[in-house]
Amino acid sequence: MRKYLFIIEITLLIIITILVSLNYWFSLMYLIILILEIYKDKNAIDEMDKYLRYKTSNITLYIIIGVSAFFLTMDFVPEKELLIFYTLFPLLLKNLLYVGYMLNREKVIKRTGYTIFLILTLFTVSSHGFSVVTLIEMTPWLLILLATWIAIKYRIIGSILFFGAAGVMTYLIFKNEIDSAQILTFSLVVTPLLFLGFQTIRKE
């Protein structure tokens, strides 16, 4: 069960975020994710597991402090999207780092790639229903699925595809302006793609 908590947790994050967009009171459901994190910390399997959870927590903390410094230079006015960012991004990043340290290359690619594909597909379908628009908007997610299949066997090609996808998504997200909503989208979509790019090219 523990090895699937990553997938369960990321899925819950997306579902809760969708609910929060409907009613702010659903924000309290983020406490479920917090409880899962506490459970995983308390029930670490061995010393290595405890060490990796400690290490990923520290890395996440350092990155969040760096991002906060960037936000200060941009003089952003606090908005709902930034509050969601500070709830989701640390949890997403911590889990990605943990999976990257714990699992071998193939398992990391499969679990992360397939999970991201399913979540983005469900989000697209829930937003537009089953329609032509949905099929068109799902095209990038299908490319992520294809990249996942390729990355399992071909390190260099797979890594190039993930980094390329991250670059394209970054351009599409920020091509008009930079605001808190776009930063949130970037953190939830591009971060896993960059993670997959680095994990694909790594050697066991």
C-alpha positions, 0 to 999 in steps of 0.5 A: 500500500505504501508504494502507491501512496504517491499516486493516491496523494497526487490524485487527491491533490488534483481532485481537491484543487478542482473542488476548491475552485468550486468552494473555498471550504474544500481547502480544509481537505488539504489536511488529508494530504498533511495527515498522509505525509505525517503517516509516511514520516511516522511509519518510515520503513527503515533508516534509509527511508527516514533519511530520504524523507528528511533529505527531500524535505530539506531540498523542498524547503530550500527550493520554496525559499528560493521561489519566495525570494523570486516572488518578492522581486516580482512584487506579486499581490497575494492571490488565491492561486499563490495560496494553492501554489504554496499548498500543492507545490511543496507536496508535489516536489517532495513526493517527486524527489522521494520517488526519484531517490527510492525507485529505480529509473524504469519504475520512476518513469512509469509511475510518474509518467502514467500518473501525470497523464491520467491526472491531466486527462481527467482534469481536461475531461472534467473541464470540457466533458467528452467533446472535440475540444477535449480531444484537441486539448488532450493532444499534449497529454498523449504526447506525454504518454508516448514520451513515457513509453519511449523513455523507458527504453531510450534514455537520451531520446526520452529525456529530450522529449520530456525537456522539449515538452517542458520547454513548449509548455513553459512558452505556452503558459507564459507567452502572454504574461506572468501571473499567479495562475500561470505560475501555479499551472507551471508548477503543477505541469512543467515540474513533473516534466522536468523531473521526468527528463532528469530521471530518464537520463540518469544511469542506475 
